[in-house]
Amino acid sequence: MANELQTRYSNLVDAKLRAELVTIDAGTTPVFNTDYEGEPKAGAVKIPVRDSEVASGNYDPITGKELTSSDTTYLTVTDFHDVAINEVIDGYDAAAVPDNKIADRLDSAAYTGSKILDQDAITTLEASGTESTNTTALTKSTVYEAVVDAMTALTVANVPMTNRFLIVSPATYALMLKDTTNFIKQSDLSQQMVAEGYIGMYSGFAVKVSNLLAVRTEFIAGHSRWCHRIREWIVAPRIQDLNGDGKHIGASAVQGRWVYKHAVSKAAAVYIKANAPKA
């Protein structure tokens, strides 16, 4: 029963966490992918990195076709961030905690977790992507041109045209809203994209807004194929009875522990527009 509850609790937290995320890792246009080999709790995982497609060519029914090969390299990721929740619920033994109390704590854990993941994700994108040499602050008349430049740079880097994301600062979003010619409003998007938190389309990019970007960052453009998220529960959420610890009487706690990390495997697949050079 305890294992069933932990699984149910972790599923609830994961579902709520994903709903809160800006940097989503599922859906029609994810910002990150979660493809990796191994277990983070073991200390290391390998991310398959492939920057070419399977070659095709003409086939001869008699002679067949020569074999071709393409290499998949692996990026090893270690040094995961380790996060825990350990919040006391006073006045309730573990078996007597009301469902609404449990739900409230799990909801809070998911919200906090999403903010932690979003901040680390965006910081990783900013640190690992390729910055535009244009550091002139965007205006209503230049924002579209700057996003087109991002589109062009990603295309040159062989990034697929479909399912590209654009994370913008609130100030950049305001400029886009004023560009009524090119900005496709949220009301014109599919219900699935709206449910995933996208606020519009701009020059082929699905747009999200975040106030977690660095002050100098105006937008980040990219594709999830080369943006990686690793996350795993070390200890699934549970209600732990604190009676017997010598300090708490008639109390329990919501506890859980998870590890995570983000990585970018191709700098050219993440394009950053900033309004000032790096310090």
N, C-alpha and C positions, 0 to 999 in steps of 0.2 A: 504493500500500500504506500509506504514511504517513497519508494522509487517511482511509483505511478504519479504521486503528487509532485515530485521534483520534475518529472518530465512535463507534466501539465503546467506547472508554474513557469518552467523555462520556455515552453512554447508560448505561453501568454506574454511573457516579457519580450521574447523575440518578435512576436507579432506587433506589439505596441511600439517597440523600438523601431522597427522598420517603417511603421506608419509615421513616426516623428522625424525620420531622417530626411535631410536634404540630399546627402550623398548616398542615394539608394543603391542596393546591390542586386536588384531583381526588377522584373517588369519589362515594359516595352523599350525603355531607354535607360538602362542602368548607368550609374556613374562608375561603379566598381564591379568587377567580377569576383567570384569566390572560388575559382578553380585552383586547387593546389593539391599536392600529394604529401601525405604524412599527417601527423597530429601536432598541433601547436603545443599541447601540454607536454610533449616529448622534448620540446626545446628547439625544433627546427622543422621547416617544411620546404618543399621544392615547388616552385612555380614554373610550369611549362611555358616557354617563350618561343613563339614561332612568328617570323616576320615574312614568310613567303607562303604561297598557296601551292597545292598539288598541281604539277605541270600536266598539261594535256597536249595531245597531238594526233595526227592522222594515224589510223590503224589499217594495216594491210592484212587481209584474211589469210594470206599465205605465209608471210614473214613475221606477222605480228607487230609488235611495237617494242622498241628498246626500253629497258627499265630506267626510270629516273629516281632520284632520291632528293629529299629535302631534310634539313636538319632541324630538330627541335632542341633548343638549349634549355637549361634549367637555371633559374635564379634561386639561390638558397637564402631563405629568410630566417633570421634568428633574433634574439634579444627582444622578445615580445613585451609589450606593456601589460602589467598585471593589475587588475582592478577588482576590488571586493566591495560588497555591501554587507553591513552588519548593523542593522537598526533595531533597537530594543522596542518591544511592545509591552509596556508595563501593565500589570494587572491581569494578565492572561497567561495561563499555562498553555503549552503548545497545542494540546488537544482541544482547548476551549476558545481559541482565537476566532472571532466572528469572520465570516467570509468577506464582509465589506472592509474590515480592517486589513485582511490579507490583500484584497484587490487594490486598496489604496496604496499600500506599500509597494506592491509589484508594479503598479502604474507609475509611481514615483521613481522606482529603480529604472524602468524602461526609459522614462523621459530624461533622467540624468545620463543614462548610458548613451542615448542618441546624441546628446550634446557633446559628450566626450569623443564619440566616434567621429562626428561631423568636424569638430575642431582639428583632430589629428589628421583626418582625411584631407581637409583643405590645406592645412599646413604642409602635408606631404606633397600635394599637387604643386603648391607654390614653390617648394624647395627643389622639386625634381623635374619640373617642366622646362620648356624653352620660352624665354621672355622675348617679347617684341622689342626691337630697337627703338620703336616709337614710344617716347615717354611723355608726349604732350597730352595734357588732360583732355578727356573726351568732352564733346559738346553735342548738342542736338543735331548739328549739321555734319558731324564727323563720326558719330557712333556707328552708323551702318557701314561706312567704309572700313572702319577698324575691324568689325566682325567679318566682313568680306575678306579682309587680309588674313584673318584667322582661318577662315574656310579654305583659302588658297594654300596657306602654309600646311594645313593638315592633309590636303589633297596631294601636294607635292611629296609629303612623307608617307604616301600610300595608306592613309587612314580611310576606312570605308566612308562613303558619303552618307550612309544611313545611320540612324541611332547615335548621332553626335549630341553631346550635351554642352550647355553653356551655363555656367554659374556666375551670376552678376551681383555686384554690390547694389544696395538700395539706390544709390545715386545714379548708377548706370541704368538700372531698371526705370527710373524716372525719365531718363533721356529717351529710352526706347518707347515708352508710352506716348511721348510727344511725337514720335515718328509714326504717324497714323498710316503712312503709305506702305511701310514695310513690316510693321509689327503685327503678327497674327494673334489676336486676343485669346485668352483662356476659353472664352465662351465658344470659340470656333474649333477647339481641340476635341479629340475623342474623349469619351468619358473615362477611359482607362488612363490616359495621360493626365487628366485632371485629378483622378484618384491618386496618382503617383506624385502629385504635388507640382506638376509643371504649370507655369503661368502664361506660356505663350510660345510661339515659334518666331525665330528671327534668322534670316539668311540660311535656312535649313537646319538650324540648331534648336533643340528643345531647351527651353529656358527655365532656370530656377533662380531664385534670389536668396542670398544669405548675408547676414550681417557679421559672419565670422571671417570674412576675407580680411587680409591685412589692410591697413589704412591705405597703402599705395596701390593695392590691386583693384583694378576696375572690372575685369572678368577673367574667367578661366574657361577655355574651350578644350574639348577632348573627346575621347572614345574609351569605353570601358574595357576594350580588348587588352589594353596595356596598363590599366589601372587595377590594382589588386588589393583585396581586403582579406585578411586572415582573422578569424575570430572563433573562439571555442570556449564553452563552459568547462572550467576545471572542476568546480562544484556547482551543480545545478541549484537554483533557488530552493530554499526549504525553510520551514519553521523549526527553529532549534529551541528546545526547552532550556532555560537558563537556571532552573532550580538545581541546586547542588554545586554551583560554582563558588559558593561562599560569599557572594556579594548580592545576588538578586533573589528576591522572594516573590513567587507568583508572577514571574515574567518570562517572556520568550523573545526571540529575535528572528527577523528575516535575514537570512544569510545566503550568500552566493559569491562566486568568484569566477572571473573570466579573463582570458588573455586576448590581445588583439595587436595587429600591426597593419600598416598600409605600405604599399610600394608601387613605384612606377617603373616599368621595364623598358620603356622607350620614351626618352625625353621629348622627341619631336612629335609625339602623339598627344602631348599636353601643351597648349599654347596659352601664354599668360600676357595680358595687357595691363601694364602698370603706368601710373602717372608720374613716377619718379624713379631714378636709377636705384639699384640695390645699394644699401649703405655699406 
